[in-house]
Amino acid sequence: MATIEDAAVIAMSLPEVTEGLRWGNSTWFVDGKGFAWERPLSKADIKRLGDAPLPSGPLLAVSTGDLVEKEAVLAANPKAFFTISHFDGYPAVLIELKKVGKRALREAIVDGWLACAPSRLTDKYLKP
């Protein structure tokens, strides 16, 4: 089971990441772009979920490269990764932290960073 603290440690280990608040929630930024953030469900989100089971515990939102990557991420780990109607058409997924392993969490956060970081950073990071 992963925690917000685990997410923070992973995010802050990446080049040029800063931590701040956006909408009152911890957010990790690269080059001024948020790539991972705490994302509790709003009352509207809960209402839109209807009779679907509600995720429990802390949630983390993470950017994806595009909508195709979003669908691949959702298919790869459907027990921990999900989306809501508020995210329709938006390249990001939600992660139920109590259901995700630390390896999958790290991969998602790194991929989110890669999606938002400038090429001067990603090229250097990806060099073998």
Backbone bond lengths (Angstrom), bond angles and torsions (degrees), N, CA, C in turn:
res aa  C-N    CA-C-N  psi(-1)  N-CA   C-N-CA  omega(-1)  CA-C   N-CA-C  phi
1 M - - - 1.440 - - 1.522 109.51 -
2 A 1.328 115.90 130.32 1.456 121.26 -179.23 1.531 110.16 -98.05
3 T 1.320 115.42 163.64 1.458 121.79 -179.47 1.530 110.00 -129.09
4 I 1.313 115.85 169.34 1.465 120.73 173.85 1.526 109.32 -61.08
5 E 1.312 116.79 -36.36 1.463 120.17 178.46 1.522 110.94 -62.93
6 D 1.344 117.48 -39.59 1.463 120.72 175.55 1.527 110.40 -60.79
7 A 1.331 115.59 -44.45 1.470 120.38 179.34 1.523 110.55 -60.92
8 A 1.329 116.81 -41.82 1.464 120.86 179.67 1.521 111.32 -62.45
9 V 1.326 116.90 -44.03 1.468 120.78 -179.73 1.532 109.94 -62.45
10 I 1.321 116.94 -43.99 1.469 120.76 179.44 1.519 110.01 -62.89
11 A 1.328 116.66 -50.71 1.466 120.54 -177.39 1.524 111.58 -60.52
12 M 1.325 116.50 -44.89 1.462 120.09 -177.00 1.523 112.95 -70.76
13 S 1.330 117.94 -14.04 1.463 120.66 177.45 1.526 111.86 -79.52
14 L 1.318 117.35 -10.82 1.465 121.56 -178.68 1.526 110.54 -86.68
15 P 1.334 117.46 151.94 1.469 120.29 -175.98 1.529 114.02 -60.13
16 E 1.320 114.08 136.25 1.465 124.58 172.37 1.531 114.64 57.02
17 V 1.324 116.22 32.75 1.466 120.37 177.48 1.524 108.98 -89.53
18 T 1.324 114.46 139.58 1.456 121.24 172.97 1.520 107.79 -122.24
19 E 1.315 114.85 154.74 1.458 120.31 178.24 1.520 108.58 -113.98
20 G 1.304 115.90 138.71 1.452 120.41 178.38 1.514 109.91 -156.09
21 L 1.316 115.16 -168.13 1.454 121.01 177.72 1.519 109.19 -113.31
22 R 1.307 115.22 139.33 1.461 122.45 171.17 1.516 105.53 -137.06
23 W 1.332 116.13 125.05 1.458 122.00 -176.35 1.535 110.87 55.79
24 G 1.330 116.44 31.93 1.453 121.19 177.26 1.518 115.09 79.17
25 N 1.339 117.19 6.11 1.471 120.93 -178.22 1.524 110.69 -117.79
26 S 1.328 116.03 146.02 1.464 120.42 176.21 1.520 109.37 -56.87
27 T 1.334 114.67 133.05 1.460 121.37 -179.27 1.518 108.21 -138.29
28 W 1.321 116.32 141.78 1.451 121.82 177.43 1.516 107.83 -110.55
29 F 1.350 114.78 130.14 1.457 122.84 -172.62 1.524 110.68 -119.25
30 V 1.322 115.11 149.23 1.460 122.02 166.55 1.521 106.08 -135.46
31 D 1.320 115.87 129.59 1.465 121.10 -179.19 1.535 111.64 54.33
32 G 1.338 115.84 35.45 1.451 120.86 178.31 1.515 115.45 79.73
33 K 1.319 117.90 1.99 1.466 122.06 -178.75 1.524 109.88 -108.97
34 G 1.321 116.43 129.91 1.453 120.27 176.12 1.516 109.96 -75.62
35 F 1.323 116.70 128.17 1.469 120.53 179.91 1.524 112.46 -116.72
36 A 1.317 117.13 -15.17 1.475 122.06 176.46 1.518 107.08 -151.20
37 W 1.334 115.97 138.53 1.459 119.36 -178.11 1.521 110.75 -157.28
38 E 1.340 114.38 149.11 1.459 119.45 172.33 1.525 106.83 -63.71
39 R 1.326 116.92 137.48 1.470 119.26 -176.96 1.525 110.04 -142.21
40 P 1.335 116.85 79.92 1.463 117.51 175.28 1.524 109.83 -66.43
41 L 1.313 116.39 154.89 1.458 120.15 177.13 1.523 109.83 -75.59
42 S 1.317 115.94 136.30 1.460 121.05 176.37 1.529 109.15 -83.76
43 K 1.314 116.32 169.57 1.465 120.21 175.43 1.522 110.39 -59.00
44 A 1.342 116.59 -38.54 1.470 120.47 178.47 1.525 111.08 -65.27
45 D 1.333 117.27 -40.52 1.473 120.90 177.44 1.526 109.84 -59.97
46 I 1.322 116.15 -46.55 1.465 121.04 -178.24 1.526 110.17 -62.52
47 K 1.307 116.41 -41.95 1.466 120.31 178.95 1.531 110.45 -62.83
48 R 1.337 116.55 -43.08 1.471 120.42 -179.79 1.523 112.44 -65.75
49 L 1.326 117.49 -27.52 1.465 120.61 178.83 1.522 111.79 -70.68
50 G 1.316 116.37 -20.79 1.466 120.43 176.40 1.513 111.88 60.41
51 D 1.332 114.68 -124.86 1.471 120.46 -177.15 1.529 113.12 -87.49
52 A 1.330 117.42 -0.94 1.470 120.19 179.58 1.520 109.31 -63.99
53 P 1.339 117.31 146.47 1.466 118.85 178.66 1.531 110.31 -62.90
54 L 1.311 116.05 136.91 1.458 120.96 179.73 1.513 110.55 -81.94
55 P 1.324 117.28 137.95 1.460 119.07 173.28 1.529 108.49 -66.15
56 S 1.317 115.13 150.23 1.461 118.09 179.72 1.519 109.85 -118.66
57 G 1.296 114.60 156.80 1.453 119.81 179.82 1.511 111.66 79.67
58 P 1.327 115.77 -177.09 1.459 119.77 -177.27 1.526 111.90 -68.37
59 L 1.337 113.87 147.75 1.461 121.53 178.37 1.521 108.82 -119.33
60 L 1.313 114.92 146.66 1.455 121.73 175.80 1.512 107.88 -124.09
61 A 1.318 116.75 133.61 1.459 121.55 172.24 1.520 107.51 -99.60
62 V 1.340 115.62 141.63 1.457 121.01 -179.80 1.525 108.59 -137.49
63 S 1.315 116.14 134.26 1.460 121.28 177.55 1.518 110.89 -67.03
64 T 1.324 115.19 151.78 1.459 121.67 171.30 1.524 107.43 -121.22
65 G 1.320 116.26 164.49 1.462 120.37 -177.75 1.515 113.26 -62.65
66 D 1.316 116.11 -37.45 1.458 122.04 -179.75 1.527 108.40 -166.15
67 L 1.320 116.29 -176.12 1.468 119.50 -177.28 1.523 112.59 -71.28
68 V 1.322 117.97 -28.55 1.466 121.06 176.87 1.526 109.30 -67.24
69 E 1.327 116.55 -44.88 1.466 119.86 177.24 1.528 110.46 -63.33
70 K 1.334 116.76 -38.25 1.459 120.70 177.36 1.521 110.76 -55.96
71 E 1.328 117.30 -48.04 1.466 121.02 -179.62 1.527 111.39 -63.40
72 A 1.334 117.09 -37.74 1.465 120.76 178.68 1.530 110.72 -65.71
73 V 1.327 116.84 -41.84 1.462 121.23 179.30 1.526 110.01 -63.74
74 L 1.329 116.39 -44.08 1.461 120.34 179.63 1.527 111.42 -62.34
75 A 1.337 117.08 -39.90 1.465 121.19 -179.33 1.524 112.05 -71.16
76 A 1.333 117.06 -30.30 1.463 120.90 -175.42 1.535 112.90 -73.44
77 N 1.320 117.67 -27.74 1.461 119.90 -176.29 1.528 110.16 -146.79
78 P 1.336 117.17 66.13 1.469 120.30 -173.78 1.531 115.02 -67.89
79 K 1.305 118.41 -15.54 1.469 119.33 179.06 1.527 111.48 -75.15
80 A 1.331 117.77 -31.54 1.461 120.93 -175.71 1.526 113.46 -111.47
81 F 1.328 117.61 -27.24 1.458 121.90 -176.39 1.521 109.17 -102.71
82 F 1.335 115.99 136.50 1.460 119.68 179.56 1.520 109.41 -154.09
83 T 1.307 115.79 177.87 1.456 121.29 176.62 1.522 108.26 -138.64
84 I 1.304 115.36 168.54 1.459 122.08 177.03 1.522 107.80 -132.89
85 S 1.316 116.31 165.27 1.459 119.03 -176.10 1.532 112.03 -60.62
86 H 1.320 118.43 -29.29 1.467 121.55 177.10 1.532 111.35 -59.01
87 F 1.328 116.92 -26.85 1.466 122.15 -178.99 1.528 112.50 -95.07
88 D 1.323 118.99 4.41 1.467 120.75 178.26 1.527 109.81 -57.89
89 G 1.325 115.78 129.38 1.455 121.07 -179.80 1.514 114.42 76.02
90 Y 1.317 117.50 6.26 1.462 122.60 -178.92 1.525 108.99 -116.41
91 P 1.333 118.09 130.15 1.471 120.79 -175.89 1.528 113.10 -79.37
92 A 1.319 115.47 77.91 1.469 121.65 176.55 1.515 108.01 -159.61
93 V 1.325 114.94 154.44 1.465 121.87 177.09 1.516 108.80 -125.02
94 L 1.309 115.20 162.41 1.458 122.30 173.18 1.520 108.45 -106.60
95 I 1.319 115.30 146.15 1.461 121.03 -179.62 1.525 108.36 -125.44
96 E 1.318 115.80 124.34 1.457 121.44 173.79 1.532 106.22 -82.84
97 L 1.320 115.91 103.23 1.462 120.61 -169.23 1.515 113.86 -59.59
98 K 1.319 118.05 -33.66 1.467 118.17 -177.81 1.532 111.96 -71.92
99 K 1.322 117.60 -8.95 1.467 120.80 -179.75 1.523 113.81 -110.27
100 V 1.323 117.90 -1.63 1.464 120.11 -175.98 1.525 110.28 -106.03
101 G 1.323 115.43 142.63 1.450 120.64 173.30 1.519 110.11 -80.21
102 K 1.313 115.54 158.66 1.467 119.09 -177.10 1.523 112.96 -65.75
103 R 1.322 117.51 -31.48 1.471 119.86 178.23 1.533 110.18 -65.92
104 A 1.332 117.08 -47.28 1.473 120.74 179.50 1.527 110.73 -64.87
105 L 1.329 116.90 -36.73 1.462 120.55 177.45 1.524 110.01 -63.53
106 R 1.323 116.19 -46.26 1.473 119.83 179.16 1.522 110.82 -60.15
107 E 1.327 117.06 -45.50 1.469 120.09 179.77 1.525 111.15 -59.45
108 A 1.315 117.08 -42.72 1.464 120.96 -179.14 1.528 110.96 -65.58
109 I 1.317 117.44 -43.14 1.461 120.36 -179.24 1.522 110.86 -67.83
110 V 1.319 117.42 -43.10 1.464 120.24 177.34 1.524 110.30 -62.01
111 D 1.328 117.34 -43.61 1.470 119.94 178.07 1.528 111.13 -62.41
112 G 1.328 117.18 -38.68 1.460 120.47 176.26 1.518 111.37 -62.78
113 W 1.335 116.13 -42.51 1.462 120.95 177.14 1.526 110.18 -62.38
114 L 1.328 116.93 -45.12 1.469 120.57 179.29 1.532 111.47 -61.03
115 A 1.331 116.62 -33.95 1.464 120.63 -179.76 1.530 111.96 -70.11
116 C 1.329 117.79 -25.74 1.463 121.01 -173.64 1.528 114.66 -110.49
117 A 1.312 117.24 -21.02 1.465 120.61 -176.50 1.530 110.74 -74.16
118 P 1.326 116.90 150.24 1.469 119.75 176.23 1.531 110.76 -69.30
119 S 1.301 115.70 156.23 1.466 120.35 -175.94 1.529 112.48 -60.53
120 R 1.325 118.79 -29.09 1.473 119.75 178.39 1.531 110.99 -60.62
121 L 1.333 117.10 -30.26 1.464 121.08 177.56 1.522 111.83 -86.89
122 T 1.327 117.12 -44.61 1.462 119.45 -176.59 1.523 111.41 -66.99
123 D 1.328 116.82 -38.98 1.467 119.15 178.85 1.525 110.84 -60.81
124 K 1.315 115.82 -43.45 1.474 120.86 179.13 1.529 110.77 -66.67
125 Y 1.317 117.52 -41.37 1.472 122.25 -178.58 1.511 111.65 -65.15
126 L 1.328 116.50 -39.28 1.465 120.76 -174.85 1.528 114.47 -84.42
127 K 1.337 117.14 -8.88 1.470 119.25 178.54 1.508 109.68 -65.64
128 P 1.350 116.46 134.74 1.464 119.25 179.69 1.507 113.20 -69.41
